[in-house]
Amino acid sequence: MASECAPLVKTGGLADVIGSLPKALAKTGVRVRVLLPEYPDISNLTGSREPALRFENLFGGPAAIHAIHVHDMNLLVLSAPHLYRREGNIYLGPDGQDWPDNHTRFAALSYAGAEIAQSGIAGWKPDIVNLHDWQTGLLPAYLAQSATSVPPTIMTIHNIAYQGLFDSGQLANLQLRSEIFTASGAEFYGKIGFLKAGIAFADTVTTVSPRYAKELLNPEFGMGLDGLLRARQDDLVGIVNGIDLDTWNPETDPHLVANYSVRALKGRQLNKQAIIARFGLRPGTGPLFAVVSRLTQQKGLDLLLDCIPALVAQDARLALLGSGDADLENGFARASRRYPDSVGVMIGYDEPLSHLLQGGCDAVIVPSRFEPCGLTQLYGLRYGTLPVVAQTGGLADTVIDANEAALAANCATGFQFAPVTADALNQTLVRVCKLYQNRQIWARMIRRAMRHPVGWDQSATAYHKIYSDLISRS
């Protein structure tokens, strides 16, 4: 259960996970149905419009759930026009602020999911309910209020910074009992915490990398929930995310100017030339760096701004695609004006261009202050665009730094830096530029990165084990 799923509706990496994990689980013998809200883009899907489950009044209006098979996925789509039939961003109104009724919109998703968990739908009842992020966090709380037998639940945390905090006066409106609203339950500093409820009442809690699971136990990363997570650490597991190897495949990717493989890399140069032309950059002797990211403090892009003069001095170039914080957008725009031949910036979201950047740039920079897992560096590995990452969370779990020992052992796949400061990042970018001049070593690293396992096979097996253990215990 989740609030988004690629390719149907996407605002970030959560959608990519929900779009690819069920397919990987299917290969392990798990039959998965994905429950999603019916946003406008999803309402156009072809399939049965005969409701499998009806609600006469679901938080302010009639609703129904339809079962649809599309994109090799079995979907359960929650149709509630009064909650989800809105154009634009699925979380934000036209003013750029959260929809004022987001608490109702996503409580309804959890409430509908809880009904399916308890009673089933169209002759089918789940053995396990796997919830993703705060938008689904109330489901275990609703089940905790039930007197019936319910299936085990797993709360998966993709980013603990987003917790779904709402006014406690909404408790009755959300059909939550007062005993749910406690310090050990859904109460978070006087507010209703959707994610906290999920962590408190789920049978198991997972997150998206082993290192992030450990980081969450500390106040620096736990965002106020570290105490609860320490209390539940025996039930907390970190499983690194994977990517869809069919969607992200340099040999077949339709968004590339030229396809290529680990055995024949010539197409990368043609893609690089296309990027240079599109961003108005000059050819140079240094590497072409990419950034594909939300522009936020979490992502550490302010650190990169400080490094641009030194990067340009190395005859390197930068192609950035992203949007977010206005100060960061303006900062990179100014850098582009100051160094028009070396820094190219495109503000916005462009899925095809993100593929091209991975398919033609030499390295991709991910300087996050914290990163639960990260998918950008996994795409970089898959495409041979060597990741430059902060030593945190899933970034540290998935990229092997090109230090002397790793280079000697022939196992390096990218570059790590620590601490997460502009100075440390700058030193690492200089290290990248120097190593880039040794084309033999660089080519070996590209091929090694492309062979690094970034799919779902190992992680899907880990999820399968958790599911099996929960069913055995229940």
C-alpha positions as CSV (number, residue, x, y, z in Angstrom):
1,M,0.0,0.0,0.0
2,A,1.4,3.4,-1.0
3,S,0.5,6.8,-2.2
4,E,2.3,6.6,-5.6
5,C,3.6,4.0,-8.0
6,A,5.6,4.4,-11.2
7,P,4.9,4.7,-14.1
8,L,1.3,5.6,-13.1
9,V,2.0,8.5,-10.7
10,K,5.4,9.7,-9.5
11,T,6.9,12.5,-7.4
12,G,10.0,10.7,-6.2
13,G,11.8,7.5,-5.6
14,L,9.0,5.9,-3.6
15,A,7.0,5.5,-6.8
16,D,10.0,3.7,-8.5
17,V,10.2,1.3,-5.6
18,I,6.4,0.5,-5.6
19,G,6.5,0.1,-9.4
20,S,9.3,-2.4,-9.3
21,L,9.3,-4.3,-6.0
22,P,6.0,-6.2,-6.7
23,K,7.5,-7.6,-9.9
24,A,10.6,-8.8,-8.1
25,L,8.5,-10.3,-5.3
26,A,6.5,-12.2,-7.9
27,K,9.7,-14.0,-9.0
28,T,10.0,-15.3,-5.4
29,G,6.5,-16.7,-5.4
30,V,4.8,-13.8,-3.6
31,R,1.4,-12.7,-5.1
32,V,1.1,-9.0,-4.7
33,R,-1.7,-6.5,-5.0
34,V,-0.9,-2.8,-4.8
35,L,-3.5,-0.4,-3.2
36,L,-3.3,3.1,-4.5
37,P,-5.6,6.2,-4.6
38,E,-7.3,6.9,-7.9
39,Y,-5.7,10.2,-8.9
40,P,-6.8,11.7,-12.3
41,D,-4.0,9.9,-14.3
42,I,-5.0,6.6,-12.7
43,S,-8.8,7.1,-13.4
44,N,-8.0,6.8,-17.1
45,L,-6.7,3.3,-16.8
46,T,-8.6,0.7,-18.8
47,G,-10.0,-2.3,-16.9
48,S,-13.0,-3.4,-14.9
49,R,-15.0,-0.5,-13.5
50,E,-17.2,-2.9,-11.5
51,P,-16.4,-2.1,-7.8
52,A,-14.9,-4.9,-5.8
53,L,-15.7,-3.0,-2.6
54,R,-18.0,0.0,-1.9
55,F,-18.1,2.6,0.9
56,E,-21.2,4.7,1.2
57,N,-19.4,7.4,3.1
58,L,-15.6,7.3,3.3
59,F,-14.5,10.5,5.1
60,G,-17.0,12.8,3.3
61,G,-18.2,11.0,0.2
62,P,-18.9,7.7,-1.5
63,A,-16.0,5.6,-2.6
64,A,-15.2,2.3,-4.2
65,I,-12.2,0.0,-4.9
66,H,-11.6,-1.4,-8.3
67,A,-9.3,-4.3,-9.2
68,I,-7.3,-3.5,-12.3
69,H,-4.3,-5.3,-14.0
70,V,-1.9,-3.0,-15.7
71,H,1.8,-2.7,-16.3
72,D,2.2,-6.3,-15.1
73,M,0.8,-5.3,-11.7
74,N,-2.4,-6.2,-9.9
75,L,-3.8,-2.9,-8.6
76,L,-6.5,-2.1,-6.1
77,V,-7.5,1.5,-6.9
78,L,-9.4,3.5,-4.3
79,S,-11.8,5.7,-6.2
80,A,-12.9,8.7,-4.0
81,P,-13.4,11.7,-6.2
82,H,-13.9,14.1,-3.3
83,L,-10.5,13.2,-2.0
84,Y,-8.3,12.4,-5.1
85,R,-9.8,13.9,-8.2
86,R,-7.5,16.9,-8.3
87,E,-5.2,18.1,-11.0
88,G,-1.5,18.8,-10.4
89,N,0.7,17.5,-7.6
90,I,-0.9,14.7,-5.6
91,Y,0.2,16.2,-2.2
92,L,0.2,20.0,-3.0
93,G,-2.4,22.5,-4.0
94,P,-2.0,25.1,-6.7
95,D,-0.5,27.5,-4.1
96,G,2.4,25.0,-3.6
97,Q,1.3,24.2,0.0
98,D,0.0,20.9,1.3
99,W,-3.6,20.2,0.5
100,P,-5.4,21.2,3.8
101,D,-7.2,17.9,4.0
102,N,-4.2,15.6,3.4
103,H,-4.9,14.1,6.8
104,T,-8.3,13.0,5.6
105,R,-7.1,11.9,2.1
106,F,-4.5,9.5,3.5
107,A,-6.5,8.4,6.5
108,A,-9.1,7.2,4.0
109,L,-6.4,5.2,2.2
110,S,-5.4,3.5,5.4
111,Y,-9.0,3.0,6.5
112,A,-9.9,1.3,3.1
113,G,-6.7,-0.8,3.4
114,A,-7.7,-1.9,6.9
115,E,-11.1,-3.0,5.6
116,I,-9.4,-5.2,3.0
117,A,-7.0,-6.5,5.6
118,Q,-9.8,-7.5,7.9
119,S,-12.5,-8.7,5.5
120,G,-10.8,-9.3,2.2
121,I,-12.0,-8.1,-1.2
122,A,-13.8,-10.1,-3.9
123,G,-12.9,-13.5,-2.4
124,W,-9.3,-12.5,-1.7
125,K,-7.7,-11.7,1.6
126,P,-4.0,-10.7,2.2
127,D,-1.6,-12.8,4.3
128,I,0.6,-9.7,4.8
129,V,0.1,-5.9,4.5
130,N,3.3,-4.0,3.6
131,L,2.9,-0.2,4.1
132,H,5.1,2.5,2.7
133,D,5.7,5.9,4.3
134,W,3.5,8.1,6.4
135,Q,0.5,8.2,4.0
136,T,-0.3,4.6,5.0
137,G,0.8,4.8,8.6
138,L,-2.7,4.8,10.2
139,L,-3.6,1.3,8.9
140,P,-1.9,-0.6,11.8
141,A,-3.7,1.8,14.2
142,Y,-7.1,1.0,12.6
143,L,-6.3,-2.7,12.9
144,A,-5.3,-2.2,16.6
145,Q,-8.8,-1.0,17.2
146,S,-10.3,-4.1,15.6
147,A,-11.5,-7.1,17.6
148,T,-11.2,-9.4,14.5
149,S,-8.2,-11.5,13.4
150,V,-6.0,-9.4,11.2
151,P,-2.9,-10.2,9.1
152,P,0.6,-9.1,10.1
153,T,1.7,-5.6,9.0
154,I,5.1,-4.2,8.0
155,M,5.8,-0.4,8.0
156,T,8.5,0.5,5.5
157,I,10.2,3.9,6.2
158,H,11.5,5.5,3.0
159,N,12.4,8.8,4.6
160,I,11.8,9.6,8.3
161,A,11.9,13.3,7.6
162,Y,8.4,13.1,6.3
163,Q,6.1,12.0,9.1
164,G,2.6,13.2,8.4
165,L,1.9,15.3,11.5
166,F,-1.6,16.7,12.0
167,D,-3.8,18.5,14.6
168,S,-4.9,16.3,17.5
169,G,-8.4,17.8,17.1
170,Q,-8.9,15.6,14.1
171,L,-8.7,12.4,16.1
172,A,-12.4,11.7,16.1
173,N,-12.9,12.8,12.5
174,L,-10.3,10.2,11.5
175,Q,-12.2,7.6,13.5
176,L,-9.3,7.0,15.9
177,R,-10.0,6.2,19.5
178,S,-8.3,8.1,22.3
179,E,-6.3,5.0,23.4
180,I,-4.5,5.2,20.1
181,F,-3.3,8.7,20.9
182,T,-0.6,8.0,23.5
183,A,3.1,8.6,23.8
184,S,3.7,5.0,22.9
185,G,1.2,5.2,20.1
186,A,0.2,7.9,17.5
187,E,0.9,11.0,19.7
188,F,3.9,13.1,18.6
189,Y,4.5,16.2,20.7
190,G,0.7,16.9,20.8
191,K,0.0,16.0,17.1
192,I,-1.2,12.9,15.4
193,G,1.8,11.2,13.8
194,F,0.8,9.1,10.9
195,L,4.3,7.5,10.5
196,K,4.7,7.2,14.3
197,A,1.4,5.2,14.4
198,G,2.7,2.9,11.7
199,I,6.0,2.3,13.6
200,A,4.3,1.9,16.9
201,F,1.5,-0.6,15.8
202,A,3.1,-2.5,12.9
203,D,4.4,-6.0,13.6
204,T,7.7,-5.3,11.8
205,V,9.4,-2.1,10.7
206,T,11.8,-2.0,7.7
207,T,13.7,0.8,6.1
208,V,15.6,1.0,2.9
209,S,19.2,0.3,3.7
210,P,21.1,-1.4,6.6
211,R,23.1,1.7,7.5
212,Y,20.1,3.9,7.6
213,A,18.4,1.4,10.0
214,K,21.3,2.0,12.4
215,E,21.4,5.7,11.8
216,L,17.7,6.0,12.7
217,L,18.5,4.9,16.3
218,N,20.4,8.1,16.9
219,P,18.9,11.5,17.6
220,E,20.9,13.1,14.7
221,F,18.9,11.0,12.1
222,G,15.8,9.8,14.0
223,M,13.9,13.1,13.7
224,G,12.3,12.6,17.2
225,L,11.4,9.0,16.6
226,D,14.8,7.5,17.6
227,G,13.5,6.6,21.0
228,L,10.5,4.6,19.7
229,L,12.8,2.9,17.1
230,R,15.3,2.0,19.8
231,A,12.5,0.4,21.7
232,R,11.6,-1.5,18.5
233,Q,15.1,-2.2,17.2
234,D,14.6,-6.0,17.4
235,D,11.8,-5.6,14.9
236,L,13.7,-3.1,12.7
237,V,15.4,-4.3,9.5
238,G,17.3,-2.4,6.8
239,I,16.9,-3.8,3.2
240,V,18.5,-1.8,0.5
241,N,16.3,-0.7,-2.4
242,G,16.8,-2.0,-6.0
243,I,15.9,-0.6,-9.4
244,D,13.8,-1.9,-12.3
245,L,16.5,-3.4,-14.6
246,D,14.1,-3.3,-17.6
247,T,13.3,0.4,-17.3
248,W,16.9,1.3,-16.5
249,N,18.8,-0.6,-19.1
250,P,21.5,1.2,-21.2
251,E,21.2,-1.5,-23.9
252,T,17.5,-0.8,-24.6
253,D,16.7,2.6,-23.0
254,P,14.7,4.6,-25.6
255,H,15.7,7.9,-24.0
256,L,19.3,7.6,-25.0
257,V,20.8,8.9,-28.2
258,A,22.8,5.7,-28.4
259,N,22.5,2.5,-26.5
260,Y,25.5,0.7,-25.2
261,S,26.6,-2.3,-23.0
262,V,29.3,-3.1,-20.6
263,R,31.1,-4.8,-23.5
264,A,30.6,-1.9,-26.0
265,L,30.7,1.5,-24.4
266,K,31.0,3.6,-27.6
267,G,27.4,4.9,-27.3
268,R,28.3,6.7,-24.0
269,Q,30.4,9.2,-26.0
270,L,27.5,10.0,-28.3
271,N,25.2,10.5,-25.4
272,K,27.8,12.8,-23.8
273,Q,28.0,14.9,-26.9
274,A,24.2,15.2,-26.9
275,I,24.2,16.4,-23.3
276,I,27.0,19.0,-24.0
277,A,25.0,20.3,-26.9
278,R,21.7,20.4,-25.0
279,F,23.2,22.3,-22.1
280,G,25.3,24.6,-24.2
281,L,28.6,23.4,-22.7
282,R,32.0,23.2,-24.2
283,P,34.1,20.1,-24.7
284,G,36.8,19.8,-22.1
285,T,39.6,17.7,-20.8
286,G,37.9,17.1,-17.4
287,P,34.9,15.0,-16.6
288,L,31.3,15.9,-17.2
289,F,29.4,15.7,-13.9
290,A,25.7,15.3,-13.6
291,V,23.2,16.2,-10.8
292,V,19.7,14.8,-11.0
293,S,18.0,15.8,-7.8
294,R,15.5,17.7,-5.7
295,L,17.2,20.9,-4.7
296,T,17.0,20.8,-0.9
297,Q,19.2,21.1,2.1
298,Q,18.9,17.4,2.7
299,K,20.4,16.6,-0.7
300,G,23.5,18.8,0.1
301,L,23.4,20.8,-3.1
302,D,24.4,24.0,-1.3
303,L,27.7,22.2,-0.7
304,L,28.2,21.7,-4.4
305,L,27.5,25.4,-5.1
306,D,30.6,26.2,-3.0
307,C,32.7,23.8,-5.1
308,I,31.8,25.1,-8.5
309,P,34.8,27.5,-8.9
310,A,37.3,24.8,-8.1
311,L,35.4,22.3,-10.3
312,V,35.6,24.7,-13.3
313,A,39.3,25.2,-12.6
314,Q,39.8,21.5,-13.2
315,D,38.3,21.9,-16.7
316,A,35.3,19.9,-15.6
317,R,31.7,20.7,-16.5
318,L,28.4,20.3,-14.7
319,A,24.9,19.5,-16.1
320,L,22.2,19.9,-13.5
321,L,18.5,18.8,-13.7
322,G,16.3,19.5,-10.7
323,S,14.0,21.8,-8.8
324,G,13.1,22.7,-5.2
325,D,14.4,25.4,-2.9
326,A,14.3,28.8,-4.5
327,D,17.6,29.9,-3.1
328,L,19.3,26.8,-4.5
329,E,17.6,27.2,-7.9
330,N,18.8,30.8,-8.0
331,G,22.3,29.9,-6.9
332,F,22.8,27.4,-9.7
333,A,21.2,29.8,-12.2
334,R,23.8,32.4,-11.1
335,A,26.6,29.8,-11.5
336,S,25.4,29.0,-15.0
337,R,25.5,32.7,-15.9
338,R,28.9,33.1,-14.4
339,Y,30.3,30.0,-16.1
340,P,28.0,29.5,-19.2
341,D,30.4,27.1,-21.0
342,S,31.0,24.9,-17.9
343,V,27.7,24.9,-15.9
344,G,24.4,24.0,-17.5
345,V,21.2,24.1,-15.5
346,M,17.7,23.0,-16.3
347,I,15.1,23.7,-13.5
348,G,12.2,21.2,-13.5
349,Y,11.5,17.5,-13.8
350,D,12.3,15.6,-17.1
351,E,12.3,11.8,-16.9
352,P,13.8,11.2,-20.4
353,L,16.5,13.8,-19.7
354,S,17.4,12.1,-16.4
355,H,18.0,8.9,-18.3
356,L,20.2,10.7,-20.9
357,L,22.3,12.3,-18.1
358,Q,22.9,8.9,-16.6
359,G,23.8,7.5,-20.0
360,G,26.3,10.1,-21.0
361,C,27.9,11.9,-18.1
362,D,31.1,10.7,-16.5
363,A,30.0,10.9,-12.9
364,V,26.9,11.8,-10.9
365,I,27.1,13.8,-7.7
366,V,24.9,12.8,-4.7
367,P,26.2,14.9,-1.7
368,S,23.2,14.2,0.6
369,R,23.4,15.1,4.3
370,F,21.3,12.0,4.9
371,E,20.0,9.5,2.4
372,P,17.9,6.5,3.5
373,C,18.8,4.6,0.3
374,G,19.0,6.7,-2.8
375,L,18.3,5.5,-6.3
376,T,20.3,8.0,-8.3
377,Q,23.6,6.3,-7.4
378,L,22.1,3.0,-8.4
379,Y,21.1,4.3,-11.8
380,G,24.6,5.7,-12.1
381,L,26.1,2.3,-11.4
382,R,23.8,0.6,-13.9
383,Y,24.8,3.1,-16.6
384,G,28.5,3.4,-15.8
385,T,28.2,7.0,-14.5
386,L,30.4,6.8,-11.5
387,P,28.6,8.0,-8.3
388,V,30.2,10.6,-6.1
389,V,28.4,10.2,-2.8
390,A,28.4,11.3,0.8
391,Q,29.3,8.6,3.3
392,T,25.8,8.2,4.7
393,G,22.8,5.8,4.6
394,G,22.3,3.8,1.5
395,L,24.9,5.8,-0.4
396,A,27.6,4.2,1.8
397,D,26.0,0.8,1.5
398,T,26.0,0.7,-2.3
399,V,29.1,2.6,-3.6
400,I,32.7,1.3,-3.1
401,D,35.1,4.2,-2.8
402,A,38.1,4.4,-5.2
403,N,40.7,4.6,-2.4
404,E,44.1,3.1,-2.9
405,A,43.2,-0.3,-1.4
406,A,40.0,-0.6,-3.5
407,L,41.8,0.4,-6.7
408,A,44.5,-2.1,-5.9
409,A,41.9,-4.8,-5.3
410,N,40.1,-3.8,-8.5
411,C,36.8,-3.4,-6.7
412,A,36.1,0.4,-6.7
413,T,32.8,1.5,-8.2
414,G,32.7,5.3,-7.3
415,F,33.7,7.8,-4.7
416,Q,32.7,8.5,-1.1
417,F,33.4,11.6,1.0
418,A,33.2,12.4,4.7
419,P,32.4,14.4,6.6
420,V,29.5,15.9,4.7
421,T,31.1,19.4,4.2
422,A,31.9,21.5,1.2
423,D,35.6,21.1,1.8
424,A,35.4,17.3,1.9
425,L,33.2,17.3,-1.3
426,N,35.7,19.6,-3.0
427,Q,38.7,17.4,-2.2
428,T,36.8,14.4,-3.6
429,L,35.8,16.2,-6.8
430,V,39.5,17.1,-7.3
431,R,40.3,13.4,-6.7
432,V,37.7,12.4,-9.3
433,C,39.2,14.8,-11.9
434,K,42.7,13.5,-11.4
435,L,41.6,9.8,-11.7
436,Y,39.6,10.6,-14.8
437,Q,42.8,11.4,-16.6
438,N,43.9,7.8,-16.2
439,R,41.5,6.5,-18.9
440,Q,42.5,2.8,-18.4
441,I,41.6,2.9,-14.7
442,W,38.4,4.9,-15.4
443,A,37.2,2.5,-18.1
444,R,37.7,-0.4,-15.7
445,M,35.7,1.4,-13.0
446,I,32.9,2.0,-15.5
447,R,32.7,-1.7,-16.4
448,R,32.9,-2.7,-12.7
449,A,30.1,-0.3,-11.8
450,M,27.9,-1.6,-14.6
451,R,28.4,-5.2,-13.3
452,H,27.5,-4.2,-9.7
453,P,24.2,-5.8,-8.6
454,V,21.6,-3.1,-8.3
455,G,18.4,-5.0,-9.1
456,W,15.9,-6.4,-6.6
457,D,16.9,-10.1,-6.5
458,Q,18.7,-10.1,-3.1
459,S,16.3,-7.6,-1.5
460,A,13.2,-9.3,-2.7
461,T,14.5,-12.5,-1.2
462,A,15.0,-10.6,2.1
463,Y,11.4,-9.3,2.0
464,H,10.2,-12.8,1.3
465,K,12.0,-14.1,4.4
466,I,10.4,-11.4,6.5
467,Y,6.9,-12.2,5.1
468,S,7.5,-15.9,5.8
469,D,8.7,-15.4,9.3
470,L,5.7,-13.1,10.1
471,I,3.2,-15.7,8.8
472,S,4.9,-18.4,10.8
473,R,4.8,-16.3,14.0
474,S,1.2,-15.3,13.5
